[in-house]
Amino acid sequence: MTYGKKETEKKQEHHDHHGHTEEHFKEKHLMLDPLPRGVMNDMVMEAVTEKPSWKWWTTVFVLSAVVVYCLIYSWYRLIAEGVGIAGVNRPSYWGIFLVNTVFWIGISHAGTFISAILRVFKAEFRRPFTRVAELMTTFGLVQAGFSIFMHMGRVWLAYWLMPYPNQRMLWPNFHSPLSWDLLAITTYLLSSTMYLFLPLIPDLAMARDKTTGWRKNFYRILALGFRGTEGEWTHLRNAMNIFAFAIIPVMFSVHTIVSWDFAAATRPGWNSTIFGPYFVIGALHSGMGAAVVVLAAVRKFIKNMDYFIRAEHFDAIGKLMLIISMGWAYFFFNDYMVQWYGGDKWTKQLLHFHEAGPLGWMWFAMLIVNIAIPWAILWNPKWRSTPWLVSTVGILINVGMWFERYIIIPISLTINRMPFTWRMYTPGIEIPLGIGTLVLFILLYVIFSKLIPMIPVWEVQEGQMAHQLKKFGRETVVQVSELE
Amino acid sequence: MAESKSKKSPGVLAVFGDLEPTADAIEQLRKLGVSDDCMNIVSGVPVTEAMFGRPKQWSNVPRVAMGGAILGFSAAAFLAFIAPYWYPYPIQVSTQAYVPWPPTFVLFFELTMLGMLLSTFLAVFLDSFFPNYRPMQYVPEVSDGKYAIIVDCDHVPESKVKDLLKKLGAESIKPAEAKQL
């Protein structure tokens, strides 16, 4: 029982001048609709421990089969037969592998954005879905890592990227953006995994207390002996604060460095000083789109999640998506305008190729799904609070952002300063491998939904303690106390 | 001496259903002569020390984080400025200096942040004695939102502590025996 709940338990018989009753607020806001902690724990653990249905097993089987064929078998073929079976060739040496690398790193950005930035700014709506978002960061980065290893071809030589003294007495230095990538992505993957684990510890301890058998042992090992003493909470809180602040510049650095892989080359269409922020906003755009899709799926397919994830959360994410879409449009136009105005012959040729070339439809589709559709739908509070609608927009944004990366990488590589090399890129083995990464991402969510509590219950309870209704004159308003 | 130690009471573990009575109980225990060092509060949410009227908890996490940042920075300095000169064939890139500043800044930033975040994570383990799979004083009700006060005090009679806690609304009072979690 919390003091926040005590306040909300007082029956509010009267209506305010909008006709809103306490029930109205409860229905609308998770933070004003507290349940006893034990009940919330049971709801979350029921979803985890309930015997999986035949639908769950079928889903896991189908997804696993796709992963085995598209990811494992196709990767085996790529290694056994060589990168010649991929579509990359002169002049498009970078194809879908790199498109997917950039795409998945972008997806991973929303996890940090939701969890760290919203935590720093104390945005209360973040509480129930920080874990779902943090998982997206880790799972997304795994796919990004796979994609870049596929691109490498001889993946067993990946350790050559490491700064170690080699037999030719050359010390690898740090002039190449690819070596910065290694540093940034490694830092981000490790940081985001640790940032996922830290707030999970109290929920693992709760799961340990609520389960028996192999699960109890599993959670006991992962909970590390956490009890919830004052000291443990203090250390955890300090660490999470440090992570929340420090991981934000790391997140910005990752996609900025990814953009430098392109911008540092003096190629038409790539050599842009605005590529860093343009990539970061693009990453947030696709990441928020993916976050809303995952959130809708969690709400739809995992038991009891409709209590924790409500229309207010889709509304809040929908607003962020709208703002980020506007930001993306601004950066896109800024980049386009300067390149167009510059008058460089090859750049003009490339811009014309983007719009009127054989894949011009992709360029227009990118603008429609990244700008027109989000703006047309997300301005409306009712529409953006509708899970299926806002998650459809999320899917479309992701299609649009994948197109954007496809346009930036293989399509832009088609046009260079040597017309005799111009040739369209046609993907080969990249297609099943790309599908494999997407399906593995989904499969990881499906499996983890049965392994860890998807809702950070302690964070939800903490938020519910801080919220109460207060009357100002005739108006009833939500009041939040700063407890952290 | 060893025998008297082994017979020492494990202390008292009282469970409260709400924050307010827990804070009251802590205050009354202090008045009874139980010092803050003899009490430990266990909760399922991060209630601050101030809410319980308890002294501020010391944490080494920020200091260890700072130490990690310095280590990361030093590792970057080693990789950028020292290591290359150990080997006879430097890699010259275009007209860039042998150790150019802008890429070196990237190296410094990433390794400093990596050092800081890794050590922050490690500091939680060190400060909280994680992982710890030994038996500990604990009640699982804490996970369900209850608050537990563990009192382990030699100079105040246990019966007095129990009476006080009962009077202040403890839902259950039991010996604070260490159990396997």
Interface residues (C-beta under 8 A of the other chain):
Chain A: M1 T2 Y3 P36 R37 G38 N41 P163 P165 R168 M169 L170 W171 P172 N173 F174 H175 S176 W180 L183 A184 T186 T187 L190 S191 M194 F197 L198 P202 A205 M206 R208 D209 K210 R220 I221 A223 L224 G225 F226 R227 G228 T229 E230 G231 E232 W233 T234 H235 L236 R237 N238 A239 I242 F243 A246 I247 P249 V250 S253 I257 W458 Q461 E462 M465 L483 E484
Chain B: G17 D18 L19 E20 N40 I41 V42 S43 G44 V45 P46 V47 T48 E49 M51 F52 R54 Q57 S59 V61 P62 A65 L79 A80 A83 P84 W86 Y87 P88 Y89 P90 I91 V93 Q96 Y98 V99 P100 P103 T104 V106 L107 F109 E110 L111 M113 L114 M116 L117 L118 T120 F121 A123 V124 F125 D127 S128 F129 F130 P131 N132 Y133 R134 M136 Y138 P140 V142 S143 D144 G145 L181
